[in-house]
């Protein structure tokens, strides 16, 4: 009976059939379908995350790290690809921005606040945290570069923006691969605390799944996330207009939060156990994955699925939000310890950005 007392979001799975019937049978209003599809993705993302973690246990650190990198942001990646097919490039770019600032400000802030209310001082590996924050800064530079070229490159820059974005995407994804080599092979001692704690948490909460069960849950969850994402993308424009929200606000705040639902809950839960190395690895690491892996993949995917190639030119507000998020994250992570007030400060910055994006003209 003990497992029945654990908090779970599985009851939200009822919104999956509600979304399906609402879309194909009852033809509900777009705004209602938008909310239903958003809610339905949250528990599906959780199951996708569980399957990925169980696969990582079976395959070892190297392949397990690659699996986590590939599937950790799978829900958001699927949503973005669906948006690319619909030509909603502003929503795609906004979701990239939202994921980066959401993980570094909201998720990390909530983790520090939750852990700090329980423990007076939260300690973690300063060397590992500095490595993560430096990689985040590098990722931010990679995303800011095309915008600088766009706004300061003079005339005829539009003809070269797609080529520049592809070339930068290649650099980012190669850097991401080398970062995996660094953290999982040559300097894994800086991050062994995270891996050990992750395995400990899994053993505490449930028995290990078989490979067949893990792959089955992963495949089914991915299919349903893709289905719900298709409905979400189909309703997002009408829902945004009905609620007076711009597409950039929906992408930066709504889509980003939904797509990263699994990371949000996990980072906070491990922080409550004072396992801050793992919590930082989830929050900052997810932002790095989005910047160095997801965004290049989306650029490449646009050549196959989109009506035209997607560039990496973000708006001035977006690049400012990304740069400031990386800066404040580096300041908090550099000394190897934190507290609840720093969590409040991060959440406050996130709320300020959310308000700016909400009132920003479409």
Buried (B, 14 or more C-beta within 10 A) or exposed (E): EEEEEEEEBEEBBEBBEBBBEBBEEEEBBBBBBBBBBBBBBBBBBBBBBBBBBBBBBBBEBBEBBBBBBBBBBBBBBBBBBBBBBBBBBBBBBBBBBBBBBBBBBBBBBBBBBBBBEEBEEBEBBBEBBBBBBBBBBBBBBBBBBBBEBBEEBEEEBEEBBBEBBBEBBEBBBEBBBEBBBBBBEEEBEBBBBBBEBBBBBBEEEEEEBEEEEBBEBBEBBBEBBBBBBBBBBBBBBBBBBBEEBBBBBBBBBBBBBBBBBBBBBBBBBBBBBBBBBBBBBBBBBBBBBBBBBBBBBBBBBBEEBBEEBBBBBBBEBBBBBBBBBBEBBBEBBEEBBBBBEBBBBBBEBBEEBBEBBBEBEE
